[in-house]
Amino acid sequence: MAAKKPKADSVVKAVKASVMHLADAHPNHEHHLCHIISLRNMRTAAKLAKDAQYICFLCGRAAKDAKNLCDPLKI
């Protein structure tokens, strides 16, 4: 007997909750693009994103330096 699939709505809620928790539960978050953009500091965000070399696995934002992302992956 196959396992019951969770409803898409509950999966989306669980993923959103885990992403929000991960975004808030780590050091130096104040230097990450997601936080800077949440403060509407677009000038700083644009400078950090120029010539991007990394992408965030959590939110998809891109930055030149890995230190400006929560979960960076080299592009």
PDB file of N, H, CA, C and O in Angstrom:
ATOM      1  N   MET A   1       0.842  -1.176   0.000  1.00  0.00           N
ATOM      2  CA  MET A   1       0.000   0.000   0.000  1.00  0.00           C
ATOM      3  C   MET A   1       0.891   1.244   0.000  1.00  0.00           C
ATOM      4  O   MET A   1       1.808   1.366   0.812  1.00  0.00           O
ATOM      5  N   ALA A   2       0.613   2.137  -0.896  1.00  0.00           N
ATOM      6  H   ALA A   2      -0.133   2.038  -1.555  1.00  0.00           H
ATOM      7  CA  ALA A   2       1.419   3.356  -1.031  1.00  0.00           C
ATOM      8  C   ALA A   2       1.116   4.331   0.101  1.00  0.00           C
ATOM      9  O   ALA A   2       0.001   4.392   0.619  1.00  0.00           O
ATOM     10  N   ALA A   3       2.144   5.090   0.465  1.00  0.00           N
ATOM     11  H   ALA A   3       3.049   5.040   0.044  1.00  0.00           H
ATOM     12  CA  ALA A   3       1.962   6.106   1.507  1.00  0.00           C
ATOM     13  C   ALA A   3       1.099   7.240   0.963  1.00  0.00           C
ATOM     14  O   ALA A   3       1.135   7.560  -0.225  1.00  0.00           O
ATOM     15  N   LYS A   4       0.338   7.824   1.846  1.00  0.00           N
ATOM     16  H   LYS A   4       0.308   7.564   2.811  1.00  0.00           H
ATOM     17  CA  LYS A   4      -0.539   8.920   1.467  1.00  0.00           C
ATOM     18  C   LYS A   4       0.285  10.172   1.191  1.00  0.00           C
ATOM     19  O   LYS A   4       1.159  10.524   1.984  1.00  0.00           O
ATOM     20  N   LYS A   5       0.017  10.847   0.075  1.00  0.00           N
ATOM     21  H   LYS A   5      -0.692  10.561  -0.569  1.00  0.00           H
ATOM     22  CA  LYS A   5       0.734  12.076  -0.250  1.00  0.00           C
ATOM     23  C   LYS A   5       0.162  13.225   0.578  1.00  0.00           C
ATOM     24  O   LYS A   5      -1.055  13.328   0.736  1.00  0.00           O
ATOM     25  N   PRO A   6       1.036  14.096   1.110  1.00  0.00           N
ATOM     26  CA  PRO A   6       0.522  15.264   1.828  1.00  0.00           C
ATOM     27  C   PRO A   6      -0.115  16.234   0.844  1.00  0.00           C
ATOM     28  O   PRO A   6       0.269  16.287  -0.324  1.00  0.00           O
ATOM     29  N   LYS A   7      -1.070  16.984   1.314  1.00  0.00           N
ATOM     30  H   LYS A   7      -1.381  16.941   2.263  1.00  0.00           H
ATOM     31  CA  LYS A   7      -1.721  17.980   0.458  1.00  0.00           C
ATOM     32  C   LYS A   7      -0.710  19.067   0.115  1.00  0.00           C
ATOM     33  O   LYS A   7       0.130  19.431   0.937  1.00  0.00           O
ATOM     34  N   ALA A   8      -0.802  19.575  -1.097  1.00  0.00           N
ATOM     35  H   ALA A   8      -1.485  19.279  -1.765  1.00  0.00           H
ATOM     36  CA  ALA A   8       0.146  20.595  -1.564  1.00  0.00           C
ATOM     37  C   ALA A   8       0.139  21.808  -0.648  1.00  0.00           C
ATOM     38  O   ALA A   8       1.193  22.385  -0.380  1.00  0.00           O
ATOM     39  N   ASP A   9      -1.022  22.200  -0.170  1.00  0.00           N
ATOM     40  H   ASP A   9      -1.878  21.731  -0.388  1.00  0.00           H
ATOM     41  CA  ASP A   9      -1.138  23.376   0.694  1.00  0.00           C
ATOM     42  C   ASP A   9      -0.339  23.203   1.978  1.00  0.00           C
ATOM     43  O   ASP A   9       0.332  24.137   2.419  1.00  0.00           O
ATOM     44  N   SER A  10      -0.402  22.030   2.577  1.00  0.00           N
ATOM     45  H   SER A  10      -0.946  21.272   2.219  1.00  0.00           H
ATOM     46  CA  SER A  10       0.338  21.797   3.821  1.00  0.00           C
ATOM     47  C   SER A  10       1.845  21.736   3.561  1.00  0.00           C
ATOM     48  O   SER A  10       2.635  22.150   4.410  1.00  0.00           O
ATOM     49  N   VAL A  11       2.249  21.224   2.402  1.00  0.00           N
ATOM     50  H   VAL A  11       1.607  20.887   1.713  1.00  0.00           H
ATOM     51  CA  VAL A  11       3.666  21.169   2.050  1.00  0.00           C
ATOM     52  C   VAL A  11       4.207  22.584   1.867  1.00  0.00           C
ATOM     53  O   VAL A  11       5.294  22.897   2.352  1.00  0.00           O
ATOM     54  N   VAL A  12       3.467  23.432   1.181  1.00  0.00           N
ATOM     55  H   VAL A  12       2.584  23.177   0.787  1.00  0.00           H
ATOM     56  CA  VAL A  12       3.884  24.822   0.961  1.00  0.00           C
ATOM     57  C   VAL A  12       4.024  25.540   2.292  1.00  0.00           C
ATOM     58  O   VAL A  12       5.003  26.258   2.498  1.00  0.00           O
ATOM     59  N   LYS A  13       3.076  25.368   3.199  1.00  0.00           N
ATOM     60  H   LYS A  13       2.281  24.785   3.033  1.00  0.00           H
ATOM     61  CA  LYS A  13       3.156  26.003   4.513  1.00  0.00           C
ATOM     62  C   LYS A  13       4.386  25.522   5.282  1.00  0.00           C
ATOM     63  O   LYS A  13       5.063  26.324   5.926  1.00  0.00           O
ATOM     64  N   ALA A  14       4.677  24.240   5.223  1.00  0.00           N
ATOM     65  H   ALA A  14       4.128  23.589   4.700  1.00  0.00           H
ATOM     66  CA  ALA A  14       5.830  23.685   5.936  1.00  0.00           C
ATOM     67  C   ALA A  14       7.134  24.233   5.364  1.00  0.00           C
ATOM     68  O   ALA A  14       8.051  24.569   6.115  1.00  0.00           O
ATOM     69  N   VAL A  15       7.219  24.324   4.053  1.00  0.00           N
ATOM     70  H   VAL A  15       6.474  24.051   3.444  1.00  0.00           H
ATOM     71  CA  VAL A  15       8.427  24.847   3.415  1.00  0.00           C
ATOM     72  C   VAL A  15       8.604  26.311   3.766  1.00  0.00           C
ATOM     73  O   VAL A  15       9.709  26.728   4.113  1.00  0.00           O
ATOM     74  N   LYS A  16       7.540  27.103   3.684  1.00  0.00           N
ATOM     75  H   LYS A  16       6.643  26.763   3.402  1.00  0.00           H
ATOM     76  CA  LYS A  16       7.633  28.523   4.032  1.00  0.00           C
ATOM     77  C   LYS A  16       8.065  28.699   5.483  1.00  0.00           C
ATOM     78  O   LYS A  16       8.886  29.566   5.780  1.00  0.00           O
ATOM     79  N   ALA A  17       7.535  27.907   6.370  1.00  0.00           N
ATOM     80  H   ALA A  17       6.868  27.202   6.129  1.00  0.00           H
ATOM     81  CA  ALA A  17       7.886  28.011   7.788  1.00  0.00           C
ATOM     82  C   ALA A  17       9.357  27.671   8.000  1.00  0.00           C
ATOM     83  O   ALA A  17      10.034  28.345   8.776  1.00  0.00           O
ATOM     84  N   SER A  18       9.862  26.646   7.331  1.00  0.00           N
ATOM     85  H   SER A  18       9.312  26.099   6.700  1.00  0.00           H
ATOM     86  CA  SER A  18      11.262  26.268   7.518  1.00  0.00           C
ATOM     87  C   SER A  18      12.192  27.305   6.914  1.00  0.00           C
ATOM     88  O   SER A  18      13.250  27.578   7.481  1.00  0.00           O
ATOM     89  N   VAL A  19      11.831  27.887   5.787  1.00  0.00           N
ATOM     90  H   VAL A  19      10.972  27.665   5.326  1.00  0.00           H
ATOM     91  CA  VAL A  19      12.664  28.917   5.168  1.00  0.00           C
ATOM     92  C   VAL A  19      12.708  30.152   6.052  1.00  0.00           C
ATOM     93  O   VAL A  19      13.782  30.713   6.269  1.00  0.00           O
ATOM     94  N   MET A  20      11.571  30.583   6.562  1.00  0.00           N
ATOM     95  H   MET A  20      10.698  30.127   6.386  1.00  0.00           H
ATOM     96  CA  MET A  20      11.550  31.751   7.432  1.00  0.00           C
ATOM     97  C   MET A  20      12.388  31.489   8.686  1.00  0.00           C
ATOM     98  O   MET A  20      13.108  32.374   9.150  1.00  0.00           O
ATOM     99  N   HIS A  21      12.293  30.284   9.228  1.00  0.00           N
ATOM    100  H   HIS A  21      11.709  29.566   8.851  1.00  0.00           H
ATOM    101  CA  HIS A  21      13.061  29.954  10.428  1.00  0.00           C
ATOM    102  C   HIS A  21      14.559  29.966  10.121  1.00  0.00           C
ATOM    103  O   HIS A  21      15.342  30.511  10.899  1.00  0.00           O
ATOM    104  N   LEU A  22      14.962  29.376   9.008  1.00  0.00           N
ATOM    105  H   LEU A  22      14.326  28.933   8.376  1.00  0.00           H
ATOM    106  CA  LEU A  22      16.375  29.349   8.638  1.00  0.00           C
ATOM    107  C   LEU A  22      16.905  30.764   8.399  1.00  0.00           C
ATOM    108  O   LEU A  22      18.047  31.066   8.747  1.00  0.00           O
ATOM    109  N   ALA A  23      16.102  31.607   7.822  1.00  0.00           N
ATOM    110  H   ALA A  23      15.175  31.361   7.540  1.00  0.00           H
ATOM    111  CA  ALA A  23      16.542  32.975   7.531  1.00  0.00           C
ATOM    112  C   ALA A  23      16.792  33.765   8.803  1.00  0.00           C
ATOM    113  O   ALA A  23      17.634  34.664   8.806  1.00  0.00           O
ATOM    114  N   ASP A  24      16.090  33.458   9.875  1.00  0.00           N
ATOM    115  H   ASP A  24      15.407  32.728   9.873  1.00  0.00           H
ATOM    116  CA  ASP A  24      16.243  34.212  11.112  1.00  0.00           C
ATOM    117  C   ASP A  24      17.197  33.553  12.111  1.00  0.00           C
ATOM    118  O   ASP A  24      17.619  34.203  13.068  1.00  0.00           O
ATOM    119  N   ALA A  25      17.538  32.307  11.917  1.00  0.00           N
ATOM    120  H   ALA A  25      17.195  31.779  11.140  1.00  0.00           H
ATOM    121  CA  ALA A  25      18.250  31.558  12.946  1.00  0.00           C
ATOM    122  C   ALA A  25      19.720  31.309  12.618  1.00  0.00           C
ATOM    123  O   ALA A  25      20.212  30.193  12.784  1.00  0.00           O
ATOM    124  N   HIS A  26      20.420  32.341  12.154  1.00  0.00           N
ATOM    125  H   HIS A  26      20.020  33.247  12.019  1.00  0.00           H
ATOM    126  CA  HIS A  26      21.840  32.164  11.902  1.00  0.00           C
ATOM    127  C   HIS A  26      22.588  33.483  12.068  1.00  0.00           C
ATOM    128  O   HIS A  26      21.989  34.553  11.968  1.00  0.00           O
ATOM    129  N   PRO A  27      23.888  33.410  12.321  1.00  0.00           N
ATOM    130  CA  PRO A  27      24.676  34.630  12.555  1.00  0.00           C
ATOM    131  C   PRO A  27      24.863  35.457  11.285  1.00  0.00           C
ATOM    132  O   PRO A  27      24.795  34.940  10.170  1.00  0.00           O
ATOM    133  N   ASN A  28      25.096  36.727  11.479  1.00  0.00           N
ATOM    134  H   ASN A  28      25.152  37.147  12.385  1.00  0.00           H
ATOM    135  CA  ASN A  28      25.371  37.680  10.397  1.00  0.00           C
ATOM    136  C   ASN A  28      24.228  37.873   9.412  1.00  0.00           C
ATOM    137  O   ASN A  28      24.456  38.310   8.284  1.00  0.00           O
ATOM    138  N   HIS A  29      23.027  37.561   9.810  1.00  0.00           N
ATOM    139  H   HIS A  29      22.841  37.206  10.726  1.00  0.00           H
ATOM    140  CA  HIS A  29      21.891  37.712   8.905  1.00  0.00           C
ATOM    141  C   HIS A  29      21.707  39.169   8.474  1.00  0.00           C
ATOM    142  O   HIS A  29      21.176  39.433   7.396  1.00  0.00           O
ATOM    143  N   GLU A  30      22.140  40.102   9.301  1.00  0.00           N
ATOM    144  H   GLU A  30      22.571  39.888  10.177  1.00  0.00           H
ATOM    145  CA  GLU A  30      21.994  41.519   8.956  1.00  0.00           C
ATOM    146  C   GLU A  30      22.841  41.914   7.741  1.00  0.00           C
ATOM    147  O   GLU A  30      22.645  42.995   7.186  1.00  0.00           O
ATOM    148  N   HIS A  31      23.774  41.062   7.321  1.00  0.00           N
ATOM    149  H   HIS A  31      23.933  40.184   7.772  1.00  0.00           H
ATOM    150  CA  HIS A  31      24.613  41.329   6.154  1.00  0.00           C
ATOM    151  C   HIS A  31      24.139  40.573   4.911  1.00  0.00           C
ATOM    152  O   HIS A  31      24.768  40.666   3.857  1.00  0.00           O
ATOM    153  N   HIS A  32      23.055  39.840   5.023  1.00  0.00           N
ATOM    154  H   HIS A  32      22.544  39.765   5.879  1.00  0.00           H
ATOM    155  CA  HIS A  32      22.557  39.045   3.905  1.00  0.00           C
ATOM    156  C   HIS A  32      21.549  39.840   3.074  1.00  0.00           C
ATOM    157  O   HIS A  32      20.807  40.671   3.598  1.00  0.00           O
ATOM    158  N   LEU A  33      21.539  39.569   1.773  1.00  0.00           N
ATOM    159  H   LEU A  33      22.142  38.894   1.347  1.00  0.00           H
ATOM    160  CA  LEU A  33      20.658  40.293   0.858  1.00  0.00           C
ATOM    161  C   LEU A  33      19.187  40.215   1.254  1.00  0.00           C
ATOM    162  O   LEU A  33      18.466  41.205   1.132  1.00  0.00           O
ATOM    163  N   CYS A  34      18.735  39.066   1.720  1.00  0.00           N
ATOM    164  H   CYS A  34      19.321  38.262   1.819  1.00  0.00           H
ATOM    165  CA  CYS A  34      17.318  38.949   2.082  1.00  0.00           C
ATOM    166  C   CYS A  34      16.957  39.944   3.180  1.00  0.00           C
ATOM    167  O   CYS A  34      15.877  40.533   3.148  1.00  0.00           O
ATOM    168  N   HIS A  35      17.837  40.134   4.138  1.00  0.00           N
ATOM    169  H   HIS A  35      18.714  39.655   4.164  1.00  0.00           H
ATOM    170  CA  HIS A  35      17.581  41.091   5.219  1.00  0.00           C
ATOM    171  C   HIS A  35      17.687  42.528   4.699  1.00  0.00           C
ATOM    172  O   HIS A  35      16.840  43.364   5.015  1.00  0.00           O
ATOM    173  N   ILE A  36      18.700  42.811   3.919  1.00  0.00           N
ATOM    174  H   ILE A  36      19.388  42.132   3.662  1.00  0.00           H
ATOM    175  CA  ILE A  36      18.901  44.156   3.375  1.00  0.00           C
ATOM    176  C   ILE A  36      17.717  44.568   2.502  1.00  0.00           C
ATOM    177  O   ILE A  36      17.262  45.710   2.568  1.00  0.00           O
ATOM    178  N   ILE A  37      17.224  43.646   1.689  1.00  0.00           N
ATOM    179  H   ILE A  37      17.594  42.719   1.635  1.00  0.00           H
ATOM    180  CA  ILE A  37      16.065  43.947   0.845  1.00  0.00           C
ATOM    181  C   ILE A  37      14.804  44.112   1.686  1.00  0.00           C
ATOM    182  O   ILE A  37      13.946  44.933   1.361  1.00  0.00           O
ATOM    183  N   SER A  38      14.684  43.342   2.760  1.00  0.00           N
ATOM    184  H   SER A  38      15.381  42.675   3.024  1.00  0.00           H
ATOM    185  CA  SER A  38      13.499  43.493   3.621  1.00  0.00           C
ATOM    186  C   SER A  38      13.458  44.882   4.266  1.00  0.00           C
ATOM    187  O   SER A  38      12.391  45.378   4.628  1.00  0.00           O
ATOM    188  N   LEU A  39      14.636  45.499   4.404  1.00  0.00           N
ATOM    189  H   LEU A  39      15.503  45.096   4.110  1.00  0.00           H
ATOM    190  CA  LEU A  39      14.712  46.870   4.932  1.00  0.00           C
ATOM    191  C   LEU A  39      14.529  47.921   3.832  1.00  0.00           C
ATOM    192  O   LEU A  39      14.562  49.122   4.100  1.00  0.00           O
ATOM    193  N   ARG A  40      14.337  47.461   2.598  1.00  0.00           N
ATOM    194  H   ARG A  40      14.309  46.485   2.379  1.00  0.00           H
ATOM    195  CA  ARG A  40      14.142  48.322   1.413  1.00  0.00           C
ATOM    196  C   ARG A  40      15.388  49.163   1.104  1.00  0.00           C
ATOM    197  O   ARG A  40      15.278  50.280   0.600  1.00  0.00           O
ATOM    198  N   ASN A  41      16.568  48.620   1.410  1.00  0.00           N
ATOM    199  H   ASN A  41      16.657  47.712   1.820  1.00  0.00           H
ATOM    200  CA  ASN A  41      17.825  49.304   1.119  1.00  0.00           C
ATOM    201  C   ASN A  41      18.316  48.825  -0.248  1.00  0.00           C
ATOM    202  O   ASN A  41      19.265  48.046  -0.335  1.00  0.00           O
ATOM    203  N   MET A  42      17.667  49.292  -1.305  1.00  0.00           N
ATOM    204  H   MET A  42      16.896  49.925  -1.235  1.00  0.00           H
ATOM    205  CA  MET A  42      17.915  48.788  -2.648  1.00  0.00           C
ATOM    206  C   MET A  42      19.267  49.227  -3.211  1.00  0.00           C
ATOM    207  O   MET A  42      19.857  48.508  -4.017  1.00  0.00           O
ATOM    208  N   ARG A  43      19.754  50.370  -2.809  1.00  0.00           N
ATOM    209  H   ARG A  43      19.274  50.955  -2.155  1.00  0.00           H
ATOM    210  CA  ARG A  43      21.062  50.824  -3.301  1.00  0.00           C
ATOM    211  C   ARG A  43      22.165  49.861  -2.835  1.00  0.00           C
ATOM    212  O   ARG A  43      23.021  49.467  -3.627  1.00  0.00           O
ATOM    213  N   THR A  44      22.143  49.490  -1.564  1.00  0.00           N
ATOM    214  H   THR A  44      21.447  49.810  -0.921  1.00  0.00           H
ATOM    215  CA  THR A  44      23.121  48.538  -1.039  1.00  0.00           C
ATOM    216  C   THR A  44      22.925  47.172  -1.678  1.00  0.00           C
ATOM    217  O   THR A  44      23.900  46.508  -2.031  1.00  0.00           O
ATOM    218  N   ALA A  45      21.683  46.748  -1.829  1.00  0.00           N
ATOM    219  H   ALA A  45      20.891  47.287  -1.542  1.00  0.00           H
ATOM    220  CA  ALA A  45      21.395  45.450  -2.437  1.00  0.00           C
ATOM    221  C   ALA A  45      21.941  45.388  -3.865  1.00  0.00           C
ATOM    222  O   ALA A  45      22.503  44.371  -4.270  1.00  0.00           O
ATOM    223  N   ALA A  46      21.781  46.454  -4.614  1.00  0.00           N
ATOM    224  H   ALA A  46      21.325  47.280  -4.285  1.00  0.00           H
ATOM    225  CA  ALA A  46      22.281  46.489  -5.994  1.00  0.00           C
ATOM    226  C   ALA A  46      23.804  46.370  -6.025  1.00  0.00           C
ATOM    227  O   ALA A  46      24.353  45.671  -6.876  1.00  0.00           O
ATOM    228  N   LYS A  47      24.480  47.042  -5.112  1.00  0.00           N
ATOM    229  H   LYS A  47      24.034  47.609  -4.420  1.00  0.00           H
ATOM    230  CA  LYS A  47      25.955  46.960  -5.052  1.00  0.00           C
ATOM    231  C   LYS A  47      26.409  45.542  -4.722  1.00  0.00           C
ATOM    232  O   LYS A  47      27.375  45.049  -5.305  1.00  0.00           O
ATOM    233  N   LEU A  48      25.727  44.892  -3.803  1.00  0.00           N
ATOM    234  H   LEU A  48      24.943  45.292  -3.330  1.00  0.00           H
ATOM    235  CA  LEU A  48      26.104  43.540  -3.393  1.00  0.00           C
ATOM    236  C   LEU A  48      25.799  42.495  -4.469  1.00  0.00           C
ATOM    237  O   LEU A  48      26.463  41.461  -4.542  1.00  0.00           O
ATOM    238  N   ALA A  49      24.798  42.769  -5.296  1.00  0.00           N
ATOM    239  H   ALA A  49      24.259  43.609  -5.237  1.00  0.00           H
ATOM    240  CA  ALA A  49      24.384  41.816  -6.321  1.00  0.00           C
ATOM    241  C   ALA A  49      25.154  41.972  -7.633  1.00  0.00           C
ATOM    242  O   ALA A  49      25.154  41.060  -8.459  1.00  0.00           O
ATOM    243  N   LYS A  50      25.803  43.105  -7.830  1.00  0.00           N
ATOM    244  H   LYS A  50      25.803  43.846  -7.159  1.00  0.00           H
ATOM    245  CA  LYS A  50      26.526  43.367  -9.080  1.00  0.00           C
ATOM    246  C   LYS A  50      27.632  42.324  -9.271  1.00  0.00           C
ATOM    247  O   LYS A  50      28.355  41.994  -8.330  1.00  0.00           O
ATOM    248  N   ASP A  51      27.754  41.812 -10.492  1.00  0.00           N
ATOM    249  H   ASP A  51      27.166  42.079 -11.256  1.00  0.00           H
ATOM    250  CA  ASP A  51      28.744  40.783 -10.835  1.00  0.00           C
ATOM    251  C   ASP A  51      28.618  39.546  -9.941  1.00  0.00           C
ATOM    252  O   ASP A  51      29.614  39.023  -9.440  1.00  0.00           O
ATOM    253  N   ALA A  52      27.394  39.095  -9.752  1.00  0.00           N
ATOM    254  H   ALA A  52      26.585  39.519 -10.158  1.00  0.00           H
ATOM    255  CA  ALA A  52      27.101  37.973  -8.846  1.00  0.00           C
ATOM    256  C   ALA A  52      27.880  36.709  -9.207  1.00  0.00           C
ATOM    257  O   ALA A  52      28.007  36.352 -10.378  1.00  0.00           O
ATOM    258  N   GLN A  53      28.392  36.050  -8.184  1.00  0.00           N
ATOM    259  H   GLN A  53      28.289  36.340  -7.233  1.00  0.00           H
ATOM    260  CA  GLN A  53      29.122  34.793  -8.318  1.00  0.00           C
ATOM    261  C   GLN A  53      28.441  33.657  -7.547  1.00  0.00           C
ATOM    262  O   GLN A  53      28.785  32.488  -7.721  1.00  0.00           O
ATOM    263  N   TYR A  54      27.465  34.013  -6.687  1.00  0.00           N
ATOM    264  H   TYR A  54      27.185  34.962  -6.546  1.00  0.00           H
ATOM    265  CA  TYR A  54      26.785  33.035  -5.833  1.00  0.00           C
ATOM    266  C   TYR A  54      25.284  33.255  -5.885  1.00  0.00           C
ATOM    267  O   TYR A  54      24.813  34.366  -6.127  1.00  0.00           O
ATOM    268  N   ILE A  55      24.544  32.185  -5.654  1.00  0.00           N
ATOM    269  H   ILE A  55      24.928  31.283  -5.457  1.00  0.00           H
ATOM    270  CA  ILE A  55      23.089  32.259  -5.572  1.00  0.00           C
ATOM    271  C   ILE A  55      22.661  31.598  -4.256  1.00  0.00           C
ATOM    272  O   ILE A  55      23.262  30.612  -3.829  1.00  0.00           O
ATOM    273  N   CYS A  56      21.639  32.136  -3.629  1.00  0.00           N
ATOM    274  H   CYS A  56      21.150  32.937  -3.976  1.00  0.00           H
ATOM    275  CA  CYS A  56      21.155  31.585  -2.366  1.00  0.00           C
ATOM    276  C   CYS A  56      20.222  30.401  -2.630  1.00  0.00           C
ATOM    277  O   CYS A  56      19.267  30.507  -3.399  1.00  0.00           O
ATOM    278  N   PHE A  57      20.508  29.300  -1.994  1.00  0.00           N
ATOM    279  H   PHE A  57      21.284  29.214  -1.369  1.00  0.00           H
ATOM    280  CA  PHE A  57      19.686  28.101  -2.142  1.00  0.00           C
ATOM    281  C   PHE A  57      18.295  28.312  -1.549  1.00  0.00           C
ATOM    282  O   PHE A  57      17.341  27.670  -1.988  1.00  0.00           O
ATOM    283  N   LEU A  58      18.161  29.190  -0.567  1.00  0.00           N
ATOM    284  H   LEU A  58      18.936  29.712  -0.210  1.00  0.00           H
ATOM    285  CA  LEU A  58      16.878  29.408   0.103  1.00  0.00           C
ATOM    286  C   LEU A  58      15.956  30.355  -0.651  1.00  0.00           C
ATOM    287  O   LEU A  58      14.777  30.060  -0.843  1.00  0.00           O
ATOM    288  N   CYS A  59      16.498  31.493  -1.078  1.00  0.00           N
ATOM    289  H   CYS A  59      17.456  31.732  -0.921  1.00  0.00           H
ATOM    290  CA  CYS A  59      15.609  32.522  -1.645  1.00  0.00           C
ATOM    291  C   CYS A  59      15.865  32.814  -3.120  1.00  0.00           C
ATOM    292  O   CYS A  59      15.046  33.472  -3.761  1.00  0.00           O
ATOM    293  N   GLY A  60      16.979  32.341  -3.672  1.00  0.00           N
ATOM    294  H   GLY A  60      17.644  31.806  -3.151  1.00  0.00           H
ATOM    295  CA  GLY A  60      17.260  32.549  -5.082  1.00  0.00           C
ATOM    296  C   GLY A  60      17.931  33.874  -5.402  1.00  0.00           C
ATOM    297  O   GLY A  60      18.188  34.162  -6.572  1.00  0.00           O
ATOM    298  N   ARG A  61      18.220  34.684  -4.399  1.00  0.00           N
ATOM    299  H   ARG A  61      18.011  34.450  -3.449  1.00  0.00           H
ATOM    300  CA  ARG A  61      18.914  35.941  -4.656  1.00  0.00           C
ATOM    301  C   ARG A  61      20.365  35.646  -5.023  1.00  0.00           C
ATOM    302  O   ARG A  61      20.907  34.601  -4.663  1.00  0.00           O
ATOM    303  N   ALA A  62      20.991  36.585  -5.748  1.00  0.00           N
ATOM    304  H   ALA A  62      20.551  37.434  -6.041  1.00  0.00           H
ATOM    305  CA  ALA A  62      22.376  36.408  -6.180  1.00  0.00           C
ATOM    306  C   ALA A  62      23.235  37.536  -5.629  1.00  0.00           C
ATOM    307  O   ALA A  62      22.774  38.670  -5.493  1.00  0.00           O
ATOM    308  N   ALA A  63      24.503  37.215  -5.310  1.00  0.00           N
ATOM    309  H   ALA A  63      24.877  36.294  -5.420  1.00  0.00           H
ATOM    310  CA  ALA A  63      25.426  38.201  -4.768  1.00  0.00           C
ATOM    311  C   ALA A  63      26.842  37.908  -5.247  1.00  0.00           C
ATOM    312  O   ALA A  63      27.168  36.781  -5.620  1.00  0.00           O
ATOM    313  N   LYS A  64      27.673  38.943  -5.228  1.00  0.00           N
ATOM    314  H   LYS A  64      27.407  39.859  -4.925  1.00  0.00           H
ATOM    315  CA  LYS A  64      29.072  38.782  -5.618  1.00  0.00           C
ATOM    316  C   LYS A  64      29.831  37.941  -4.594  1.00  0.00           C
ATOM    317  O   LYS A  64      30.655  37.105  -4.967  1.00  0.00           O
ATOM    318  N   ASP A  65      29.559  38.157  -3.307  1.00  0.00           N
ATOM    319  H   ASP A  65      28.890  38.835  -3.004  1.00  0.00           H
ATOM    320  CA  ASP A  65      30.246  37.430  -2.237  1.00  0.00           C
ATOM    321  C   ASP A  65      29.295  36.481  -1.516  1.00  0.00           C
ATOM    322  O   ASP A  65      28.140  36.820  -1.260  1.00  0.00           O
ATOM    323  N   ALA A  66      29.788  35.300  -1.194  1.00  0.00           N
ATOM    324  H   ALA A  66      30.727  35.024  -1.402  1.00  0.00           H
ATOM    325  CA  ALA A  66      28.988  34.293  -0.492  1.00  0.00           C
ATOM    326  C   ALA A  66      28.539  34.789   0.879  1.00  0.00           C
ATOM    327  O   ALA A  66      27.493  34.372   1.376  1.00  0.00           O
ATOM    328  N   LYS A  67      29.320  35.673   1.490  1.00  0.00           N
ATOM    329  H   LYS A  67      30.170  36.011   1.086  1.00  0.00           H
ATOM    330  CA  LYS A  67      28.986  36.148   2.839  1.00  0.00           C
ATOM    331  C   LYS A  67      27.692  36.955   2.881  1.00  0.00           C
ATOM    332  O   LYS A  67      27.158  37.208   3.961  1.00  0.00           O
ATOM    333  N   ASN A  68      27.184  37.361   1.723  1.00  0.00           N
ATOM    334  H   ASN A  68      27.617  37.156   0.845  1.00  0.00           H
ATOM    335  CA  ASN A  68      25.960  38.154   1.673  1.00  0.00           C
ATOM    336  C   ASN A  68      24.711  37.327   1.399  1.00  0.00           C
ATOM    337  O   ASN A  68      23.656  37.879   1.087  1.00  0.00           O
ATOM    338  N   LEU A  69      24.825  36.006   1.514  1.00  0.00           N
ATOM    339  H   LEU A  69      25.682  35.558   1.767  1.00  0.00           H
ATOM    340  CA  LEU A  69      23.685  35.106   1.296  1.00  0.00           C
ATOM    341  C   LEU A  69      23.582  34.123   2.456  1.00  0.00           C
ATOM    342  O   LEU A  69      24.587  33.790   3.084  1.00  0.00           O
ATOM    343  N   CYS A  70      22.369  33.660   2.739  1.00  0.00           N
ATOM    344  H   CYS A  70      21.552  33.930   2.229  1.00  0.00           H
ATOM    345  CA  CYS A  70      22.148  32.731   3.851  1.00  0.00           C
ATOM    346  C   CYS A  70      22.715  31.341   3.546  1.00  0.00           C
ATOM    347  O   CYS A  70      23.359  30.728   4.398  1.00  0.00           O
ATOM    348  N   ASP A  71      22.476  30.855   2.343  1.00  0.00           N
ATOM    349  H   ASP A  71      21.953  31.353   1.651  1.00  0.00           H
ATOM    350  CA  ASP A  71      22.905  29.496   1.965  1.00  0.00           C
ATOM    351  C   ASP A  71      23.469  29.553   0.546  1.00  0.00           C
ATOM    352  O   ASP A  71      22.807  29.126  -0.399  1.00  0.00           O
ATOM    353  N   PRO A  72      24.700  30.084   0.387  1.00  0.00           N
ATOM    354  CA  PRO A  72      25.244  30.333  -0.954  1.00  0.00           C
ATOM    355  C   PRO A  72      25.698  29.091  -1.706  1.00  0.00           C
ATOM    356  O   PRO A  72      26.207  28.134  -1.120  1.00  0.00           O
ATOM    357  N   LEU A  73      25.500  29.132  -3.019  1.00  0.00           N
ATOM    358  H   LEU A  73      25.087  29.909  -3.494  1.00  0.00           H
ATOM    359  CA  LEU A  73      26.002  28.125  -3.948  1.00  0.00           C
ATOM    360  C   LEU A  73      26.736  28.863  -5.052  1.00  0.00           C
ATOM    361  O   LEU A  73      26.228  29.866  -5.552  1.00  0.00           O
ATOM    362  N   LYS A  74      27.916  28.402  -5.448  1.00  0.00           N
ATOM    363  H   LYS A  74      28.329  27.587  -5.042  1.00  0.00           H
ATOM    364  CA  LYS A  74      28.675  29.020  -6.526  1.00  0.00           C
ATOM    365  C   LYS A  74      27.923  28.871  -7.833  1.00  0.00           C
ATOM    366  O   LYS A  74      27.441  27.785  -8.153  1.00  0.00           O
ATOM    367  N   ILE A  75      27.816  29.955  -8.594  1.00  0.00           N
ATOM    368  H   ILE A  75      28.208  30.838  -8.334  1.00  0.00           H
ATOM    369  CA  ILE A  75      27.121  29.906  -9.897  1.00  0.00           C
ATOM    370  C   ILE A  75      28.060  29.300 -10.928  1.00  0.00           C
ATOM    371  O   ILE A  75      27.690  29.160 -12.094  1.00  0.00           O
TER     372      ILE A  75
END
